[in-house]
Amino acid sequence: MPDSLRARLTLWYAAALMLALTIFAALLYGAFARQLSSHHDDELLADAEGLQAPLGVGTDPVTAAGRLQDAPALLMLRDSAGQMVFRSSALASGEASLGQHDALVHAAMQGRSSPQFFTTAIETVGAVRFICVPVRSRGDLYLQIGQPIGDVDETLRFFRTAALVLIPVVLVLTSVGGFLLAGRALAPMERIRNALETIQTEDLSRRIDVHPREAELVGMVASLNALLDRVARAFASLREFAGDASHQLQTPLTVMKGSVEIALSSPRDADSYRETLSEVAQETDTMTAILADLRTLSLADAPLAERAAAPVDVSEVFSDAADIITALGESCGVVVDSRMAGDLFVHGDRVRLQQILFNLGDNAVKYSRPGDRVTITLARDGPAAVLTVRDAGIGISPEDLPRIFDRFYRARGAGQRAGGSGLGLAIVRRIVEAHGGRVTAEAAAGAGATFVVRLPIAPDRA
């Protein structure tokens, strides 16, 4: 089987056409042969019916047959033993041995009451179609009439020869046409391939065009263009991510380099060097935190492992995380109130699920004032487990709310108040989406914020 799709289509087309032509020729040959034979059979049956009355006149059908003036040239009478008791003068003079012909003898010996038709060969005449019917006036006698079929065999032979010659010729010509048509049918695919080759990572703005009449390709091209849209967004996000990450890392590196250069530029006392080293250590901690968040984000982007297929009790996971958030709130003077519904299971990764509440709870505590209250609840809502984290802190402005889940984005005023890399909420959204859920936020400036996470409950534990 060739590797080319065009060649395979042509071969399949040729094979199907060969089968169709062969079946058609066989059916046509059979119908044509039956039509030619039925023409002679109808005439023989009419002759036999016309002779039944004359043969019934008198007491002896043999004598009556001898008196026939317009009898067919090839006429015989046989008894039930197959012996010929009468034959026409044409047979007597031209075919003396016809009386012992096996087909004629066997037809009379069968003793059938219905007409029998068969074909045999006579030396002087050629192929002859015979009918054998019982004589009505004598049940032991059978009338046999023959009619030369002329060029029927020659006609059928010509038909067979023409079919054997023309079918391969037609097959070759149509295969060539099929090959050309297959190339024309596959031309849009080649155009799509060329278009895809011209689209480079540096320019993902191009899209594939398809003619509306090419209905079979419209869906595929739409899917390809949608895929290109996602790839373009992914590349844009990657470039933005790389720029944001480099910017986040550049700031502490610049501070560290400036502090070291100042320390090296002139002799200083021990306290000055100690202060410089303290600044370098602080910026190192900042870089370490950023790199830790980047690693957490990369893990969140990774597909769930095989072990994530088992149901996880999120009631237990979130309760453990809530205890840590409560301790964190106590150190900051923030009251953390948690209420967890029990026996809620989802398919997922325990560590990543715990990271959801760690990040949301940590933000709620950081952006709250001493004496504020943070409420964490877990409840069931139909087929979903719903985690709600609500604080009464500084809130989020309407301008910042749509972008708070973007990577490295920090609302105005939030970064100065709590620090951080701007990756926490991006990590939360990625983990939630990886588990088939969604996260939403509601907030207003100065009125606190509410984050709601919906995770589908494991079907086998629903």
C-alpha positions as CSV (number, residue, x, y, z in Angstrom):
1,M,0.0,0.0,0.0
2,P,1.6,3.4,-1.0
3,D,2.2,6.1,1.6
4,S,0.6,8.8,-0.5
5,L,-3.0,9.5,0.4
6,R,-3.7,10.5,-3.2
7,A,-2.4,7.1,-4.5
8,R,-4.4,5.2,-1.9
9,L,-7.6,7.1,-2.8
10,T,-7.0,6.3,-6.5
11,L,-6.4,2.6,-5.7
12,W,-9.5,2.3,-3.6
13,Y,-11.5,4.1,-6.3
14,A,-10.1,1.8,-9.0
15,A,-10.9,-1.3,-6.9
16,A,-14.4,-0.2,-6.3
17,L,-14.9,0.7,-9.9
18,M,-13.5,-2.7,-11.0
19,L,-15.9,-4.5,-8.8
20,A,-18.8,-2.4,-9.9
21,L,-18.0,-2.9,-13.6
22,T,-17.6,-6.7,-13.2
23,I,-20.9,-7.1,-11.4
24,F,-22.6,-4.8,-14.0
25,A,-21.2,-6.8,-16.9
26,A,-22.1,-10.1,-15.4
27,L,-25.7,-9.0,-14.7
28,L,-26.0,-7.5,-18.2
29,Y,-24.6,-10.6,-19.8
30,G,-27.1,-12.8,-17.9
31,A,-30.0,-10.6,-18.7
32,F,-29.0,-10.4,-22.4
33,A,-28.5,-14.2,-22.7
34,R,-31.9,-14.8,-21.0
35,Q,-33.6,-12.3,-23.4
36,L,-32.1,-14.0,-26.5
37,S,-33.1,-17.5,-25.2
38,S,-36.6,-16.4,-24.1
39,H,-37.3,-15.1,-27.7
40,H,-36.7,-18.6,-29.1
41,D,-38.5,-20.3,-26.2
42,D,-41.6,-18.2,-26.8
43,E,-41.7,-19.2,-30.5
44,L,-41.1,-22.8,-29.7
45,L,-43.9,-22.8,-27.2
46,A,-46.2,-21.2,-29.7
47,D,-45.3,-23.9,-32.4
48,A,-45.9,-26.7,-29.9
49,E,-49.3,-25.3,-28.9
50,G,-50.2,-25.0,-32.6
51,L,-49.4,-28.7,-33.2
52,Q,-51.3,-30.1,-30.3
53,A,-54.7,-29.9,-32.2
54,P,-53.5,-31.5,-35.4
55,L,-51.8,-34.3,-33.6
56,G,-55.0,-35.0,-31.7
57,V,-57.0,-35.7,-34.9
58,G,-57.5,-39.4,-35.7
59,T,-56.3,-42.3,-33.7
60,D,-52.6,-42.2,-34.4
61,P,-50.5,-39.0,-33.7
62,V,-47.6,-40.5,-35.8
63,T,-49.9,-40.8,-38.8
64,A,-51.2,-37.3,-38.1
65,A,-47.7,-35.8,-37.9
66,G,-46.9,-37.4,-41.3
67,R,-49.9,-35.6,-42.9
68,L,-48.7,-32.1,-41.6
69,Q,-48.1,-29.7,-44.5
70,D,-46.6,-26.8,-42.6
71,A,-44.7,-28.7,-39.8
72,P,-41.5,-27.2,-38.5
73,A,-38.4,-28.6,-40.2
74,L,-36.9,-29.9,-36.9
75,L,-39.8,-32.0,-35.5
76,M,-39.8,-35.4,-33.7
77,L,-42.1,-37.6,-31.7
78,R,-40.6,-39.8,-29.0
79,D,-42.1,-42.4,-26.7
80,S,-41.6,-42.5,-22.9
81,A,-38.6,-44.8,-23.4
82,G,-36.8,-42.2,-25.4
83,Q,-37.2,-44.0,-28.7
84,M,-37.9,-41.8,-31.8
85,V,-41.2,-42.8,-33.5
86,F,-41.4,-40.0,-35.9
87,R,-39.1,-37.3,-37.4
88,S,-39.5,-34.7,-40.1
89,S,-38.1,-35.3,-43.6
90,A,-35.4,-32.6,-43.0
91,L,-34.1,-34.5,-40.0
92,A,-34.4,-37.9,-41.8
93,S,-32.2,-36.7,-44.7
94,G,-29.8,-34.4,-42.9
95,E,-29.4,-35.8,-39.4
96,A,-29.9,-39.5,-39.3
97,S,-28.1,-39.9,-36.0
98,L,-30.1,-37.3,-34.2
99,G,-32.5,-39.9,-32.9
100,Q,-29.9,-41.2,-30.4
101,H,-28.9,-37.8,-29.1
102,D,-28.6,-38.0,-25.3
103,A,-30.2,-34.7,-24.5
104,L,-33.3,-35.5,-26.7
105,V,-33.6,-39.1,-25.3
106,H,-33.2,-37.9,-21.7
107,A,-35.9,-35.2,-22.1
108,A,-38.5,-37.7,-23.2
109,M,-37.6,-40.3,-20.6
110,Q,-38.1,-37.8,-17.7
111,G,-41.8,-37.9,-18.2
112,R,-42.5,-34.3,-17.2
113,S,-45.9,-32.8,-17.9
114,S,-44.5,-29.2,-18.3
115,P,-42.5,-28.0,-21.3
116,Q,-38.7,-28.5,-21.2
117,F,-36.2,-26.2,-23.0
118,F,-32.6,-27.1,-23.8
119,T,-29.9,-26.4,-26.4
120,T,-28.0,-28.9,-28.4
121,A,-25.8,-28.9,-31.5
122,I,-26.7,-30.4,-35.0
123,E,-23.8,-30.8,-37.4
124,T,-25.6,-29.3,-40.5
125,V,-27.5,-26.6,-38.6
126,G,-25.4,-25.7,-35.6
127,A,-26.8,-24.7,-32.2
128,V,-30.5,-25.6,-31.9
129,R,-32.9,-24.7,-29.2
130,F,-35.4,-27.5,-28.5
131,I,-38.7,-27.8,-26.6
132,C,-40.1,-31.1,-25.3
133,V,-43.8,-31.3,-24.4
134,P,-46.1,-34.3,-23.9
135,V,-48.8,-34.9,-26.6
136,R,-52.1,-34.3,-25.0
137,S,-53.9,-37.1,-26.9
138,R,-51.2,-39.7,-26.0
139,G,-49.6,-39.5,-22.6
140,D,-46.8,-41.8,-23.7
141,L,-45.6,-39.6,-26.6
142,Y,-43.5,-36.4,-26.5
143,L,-43.4,-33.7,-29.1
144,Q,-39.9,-32.2,-29.7
145,I,-39.4,-29.2,-31.9
146,G,-36.1,-27.5,-32.6
147,Q,-35.3,-24.0,-33.9
148,P,-31.8,-22.9,-34.9
149,I,-30.6,-20.1,-32.6
150,G,-28.4,-18.6,-35.4
151,D,-25.9,-16.1,-34.2
152,V,-26.9,-16.0,-30.5
153,D,-23.7,-17.8,-29.4
154,E,-21.7,-15.5,-31.6
155,T,-23.4,-12.5,-30.2
156,L,-22.8,-13.6,-26.6
157,R,-19.2,-14.4,-27.4
158,F,-18.7,-10.9,-28.9
159,F,-20.3,-9.5,-25.7
160,R,-17.8,-11.4,-23.5
161,T,-14.8,-10.4,-25.6
162,A,-15.9,-6.7,-25.6
163,A,-16.3,-6.8,-21.8
164,L,-12.9,-8.3,-21.3
165,V,-11.3,-5.6,-23.5
166,L,-13.4,-2.6,-22.5
167,I,-13.4,-3.0,-18.8
168,P,-9.6,-2.7,-18.4
169,V,-9.6,0.2,-20.8
170,V,-12.4,2.0,-18.9
171,L,-10.6,1.1,-15.6
172,V,-7.3,2.7,-16.8
173,L,-9.0,5.8,-18.1
174,T,-11.1,6.4,-15.0
175,S,-8.2,5.6,-12.7
176,V,-6.2,8.4,-14.4
177,G,-9.2,10.7,-14.0
178,G,-9.6,9.6,-10.4
179,F,-5.9,10.4,-9.7
180,L,-6.4,13.9,-11.1
181,L,-9.6,14.4,-9.2
182,A,-8.0,13.1,-6.0
183,G,-5.2,15.7,-6.4
184,R,-7.8,18.4,-7.0
185,A,-9.8,17.2,-3.9
186,L,-6.7,17.2,-1.8
187,A,-5.5,20.6,-3.0
188,P,-7.1,22.5,0.0
189,M,-5.2,20.2,2.3
190,E,-2.0,21.2,0.6
191,R,-3.0,24.8,0.9
192,I,-3.6,24.4,4.6
193,R,-0.2,22.7,5.0
194,N,1.6,25.5,3.2
195,A,-0.2,28.1,5.3
196,L,0.8,26.3,8.5
197,E,4.4,26.2,7.3
198,T,4.4,29.9,6.8
199,I,3.2,30.7,10.3
200,Q,6.2,31.2,12.5
201,T,6.5,31.7,16.2
202,E,7.6,35.2,15.6
203,D,4.3,36.0,13.8
204,L,1.3,34.0,15.0
205,S,-1.2,36.6,13.6
206,R,-1.8,34.7,10.3
207,R,-4.8,32.4,10.0
208,I,-5.9,29.8,7.6
209,D,-8.6,30.7,5.0
210,V,-11.1,28.2,3.6
211,H,-13.8,28.5,0.9
212,P,-17.3,28.3,2.3
213,R,-18.1,25.6,-0.2
214,E,-15.5,23.3,1.2
215,A,-17.9,22.3,4.0
216,E,-15.8,19.3,5.1
217,L,-12.8,21.5,5.8
218,V,-14.6,24.4,7.5
219,G,-14.8,22.6,10.9
220,M,-11.2,21.4,10.8
221,V,-9.9,24.9,9.8
222,A,-11.9,26.5,12.5
223,S,-10.3,24.1,15.0
224,L,-6.9,24.8,13.6
225,N,-7.4,28.6,13.8
226,A,-8.7,28.2,17.4
227,L,-5.6,26.2,18.2
228,L,-3.4,29.0,16.7
229,D,-5.3,31.5,18.8
230,R,-4.5,29.5,21.9
231,V,-0.9,29.2,20.8
232,A,-0.6,32.9,20.2
233,R,-2.1,33.7,23.6
234,A,0.3,31.2,25.2
235,F,3.3,32.7,23.5
236,A,2.1,36.2,24.5
237,S,1.6,35.1,28.0
238,L,5.0,33.4,28.1
239,R,6.7,36.6,26.8
240,E,4.8,38.6,29.4
241,F,5.6,36.1,32.1
242,A,9.3,36.1,31.2
243,G,9.4,39.9,31.3
244,D,7.5,40.1,34.6
245,A,9.7,37.4,36.2
246,S,12.9,39.2,35.0
247,H,11.6,42.5,36.3
248,Q,10.7,40.9,39.7
249,L,14.2,39.4,40.0
250,Q,16.0,42.5,38.6
251,T,14.9,44.8,41.4
252,P,16.5,42.8,44.3
253,L,19.6,42.1,42.2
254,T,20.0,45.8,41.5
255,V,19.6,46.7,45.2
256,M,22.2,44.0,46.1
257,K,24.6,45.1,43.4
258,G,24.3,48.8,44.5
259,S,24.8,47.9,48.2
260,V,27.9,45.8,47.4
261,E,29.4,48.5,45.2
262,I,28.9,51.2,47.8
263,A,30.5,48.9,50.4
264,L,33.5,48.3,48.1
265,S,34.0,51.9,47.0
266,S,35.4,53.2,50.2
267,P,36.7,51.9,53.6
268,R,33.8,51.6,56.1
269,D,33.4,50.5,59.7
270,A,32.1,47.1,60.8
271,D,28.6,48.4,61.4
272,S,28.3,49.7,57.9
273,Y,29.4,46.4,56.4
274,R,27.0,44.6,58.7
275,E,24.2,46.9,57.5
276,T,25.1,46.2,53.9
277,L,25.1,42.5,54.5
278,S,21.7,42.8,56.2
279,E,20.3,44.5,53.1
280,V,21.8,41.8,50.8
281,A,20.3,39.1,53.0
282,Q,16.9,40.8,52.9
283,E,17.0,41.0,49.1
284,T,18.2,37.4,48.9
285,D,15.1,36.4,50.9
286,T,13.0,38.3,48.4
287,M,14.5,36.5,45.5
288,T,14.1,33.2,47.3
289,A,10.4,33.9,47.8
290,I,10.0,34.8,44.2
291,L,11.8,31.7,43.0
292,A,9.7,29.5,45.4
293,D,6.5,31.1,44.0
294,L,7.7,30.4,40.5
295,R,8.4,26.8,41.3
296,T,5.0,26.5,42.9
297,L,3.4,28.0,39.8
298,S,5.3,25.6,37.5
299,L,4.0,22.7,39.7
300,A,0.5,24.1,39.4
301,D,0.8,24.2,35.6
302,A,2.0,20.6,35.5
303,P,-0.7,17.9,34.8
304,L,-2.1,16.0,37.8
305,A,-0.3,12.8,38.6
306,E,-1.8,9.3,38.6
307,R,-2.3,9.4,42.3
308,A,-4.6,12.4,41.8
309,A,-7.2,10.0,40.4
310,A,-8.1,8.8,43.9
311,P,-10.7,10.7,45.9
312,V,-9.3,13.2,48.5
313,D,-11.2,14.2,51.6
314,V,-11.1,18.0,51.2
315,S,-12.9,18.4,54.5
316,E,-9.8,17.1,56.2
317,V,-7.3,18.9,53.9
318,F,-8.9,22.3,54.3
319,S,-9.3,21.8,58.1
320,D,-5.6,21.2,58.4
321,A,-4.9,24.3,56.4
322,A,-7.4,26.3,58.3
323,D,-5.6,25.5,61.6
324,I,-2.3,26.9,60.2
325,I,-4.2,30.0,59.0
326,T,-5.7,30.4,62.4
327,A,-2.3,30.3,64.1
328,L,-1.0,32.9,61.5
329,G,-4.0,35.2,62.3
330,E,-3.3,35.0,66.0
331,S,0.3,36.2,65.5
332,C,-1.1,39.2,63.6
333,G,-4.1,40.0,65.9
334,V,-6.6,38.7,63.3
335,V,-9.5,36.4,64.3
336,V,-9.9,33.4,62.0
337,D,-13.2,31.6,62.2
338,S,-13.5,28.3,60.2
339,R,-16.5,26.0,59.7
340,M,-16.0,22.9,57.6
341,A,-18.7,20.5,56.4
342,G,-17.5,16.9,56.7
343,D,-17.3,14.0,54.3
344,L,-16.6,15.9,51.0
345,F,-14.4,14.2,48.5
346,V,-12.9,15.4,45.2
347,H,-10.5,13.8,42.7
348,G,-7.2,15.6,43.1
349,D,-3.8,16.1,44.7
350,R,-3.8,16.7,48.5
351,V,-0.8,19.0,48.5
352,R,-2.1,21.2,45.7
353,L,-5.6,21.4,47.2
354,Q,-4.1,22.5,50.5
355,Q,-2.1,25.2,48.6
356,I,-5.4,26.8,47.6
357,L,-6.4,27.6,51.2
358,F,-2.8,28.5,52.2
359,N,-2.7,31.2,49.6
360,L,-6.2,32.5,50.1
361,G,-6.0,32.5,53.9
362,D,-2.5,34.0,53.9
363,N,-3.8,36.9,51.7
364,A,-6.9,37.4,53.9
365,V,-4.7,37.7,57.0
366,K,-2.1,40.0,55.4
367,Y,-4.7,42.4,54.0
368,S,-6.7,42.5,57.3
369,R,-6.2,44.9,60.2
370,P,-5.7,43.8,63.8
371,G,-9.0,42.9,65.3
372,D,-10.6,42.1,61.9
373,R,-12.2,38.7,61.4
374,V,-11.5,36.2,58.6
375,T,-14.2,33.6,57.9
376,I,-13.4,30.3,56.2
377,T,-16.3,28.0,55.3
378,L,-16.6,24.7,53.4
379,A,-20.0,23.5,52.3
380,R,-21.7,21.4,49.7
381,D,-23.8,22.9,47.0
382,G,-25.3,20.2,44.8
383,P,-22.5,18.4,42.9
384,A,-19.8,20.9,44.1
385,A,-17.7,21.5,47.3
386,V,-17.7,25.2,47.9
387,L,-14.8,26.9,49.8
388,T,-15.4,30.5,50.8
389,V,-12.7,32.8,52.3
390,R,-14.0,36.2,53.5
391,D,-12.1,39.0,55.1
392,A,-12.9,42.5,56.2
393,G,-9.6,44.1,55.2
394,I,-8.6,46.8,52.8
395,G,-10.6,45.3,49.9
396,I,-9.9,45.6,46.2
397,S,-10.8,48.4,43.9
398,P,-13.1,47.8,40.9
399,E,-10.2,48.6,38.5
400,D,-8.0,45.9,40.0
401,L,-10.6,43.2,40.5
402,P,-10.6,41.8,36.9
403,R,-6.8,41.3,36.9
404,I,-6.1,40.0,40.4
405,F,-5.7,36.4,39.1
406,D,-3.0,37.5,36.5
407,R,0.5,36.5,37.2
408,F,2.7,39.1,38.9
409,Y,-0.2,41.5,39.1
410,R,-0.6,43.3,42.4
411,A,-3.4,45.7,43.2
412,R,-2.4,49.3,43.9
413,G,-1.4,49.6,47.5
414,A,-1.5,45.9,48.2
415,G,2.1,45.3,47.3
416,Q,3.4,48.0,49.6
417,R,1.2,46.7,52.4
418,A,1.9,43.0,52.2
419,G,4.8,42.4,49.9
420,G,4.8,39.2,47.8
421,S,5.5,38.4,44.2
422,G,2.0,38.7,42.8
423,L,1.8,34.9,42.0
424,G,-0.4,33.7,44.9
425,L,-3.8,34.1,43.3
426,A,-2.5,33.0,39.9
427,I,-1.4,29.7,41.6
428,V,-4.8,29.4,43.2
429,R,-6.6,29.8,39.9
430,R,-4.3,27.3,38.1
431,I,-4.7,24.6,40.8
432,V,-8.5,25.1,40.9
433,E,-8.8,24.8,37.1
434,A,-6.5,21.8,37.1
435,H,-9.1,20.1,39.4
436,G,-12.0,21.0,37.1
437,G,-13.3,23.8,39.3
438,R,-13.4,27.6,39.2
439,V,-12.6,30.5,41.5
440,T,-14.3,33.9,41.7
441,A,-13.8,37.0,43.7
442,E,-16.0,39.8,45.0
443,A,-14.6,42.9,46.7
444,A,-14.8,46.6,47.1
445,A,-12.2,49.1,48.1
446,G,-12.1,49.3,51.9
447,A,-14.8,46.7,52.4
448,G,-13.0,43.5,52.4
449,A,-12.9,40.7,49.8
450,T,-14.6,37.3,49.3
451,F,-13.1,34.4,47.3
452,V,-15.3,31.4,46.4
453,V,-13.8,28.2,45.1
454,R,-16.1,25.5,43.6
455,L,-14.6,22.0,43.1
456,P,-16.6,19.1,41.6
457,I,-17.4,16.3,44.1
458,A,-16.0,12.9,43.2
459,P,-18.9,11.0,41.4
460,D,-18.3,7.8,43.3
461,R,-18.6,9.8,46.6
462,A,-21.5,12.1,45.5
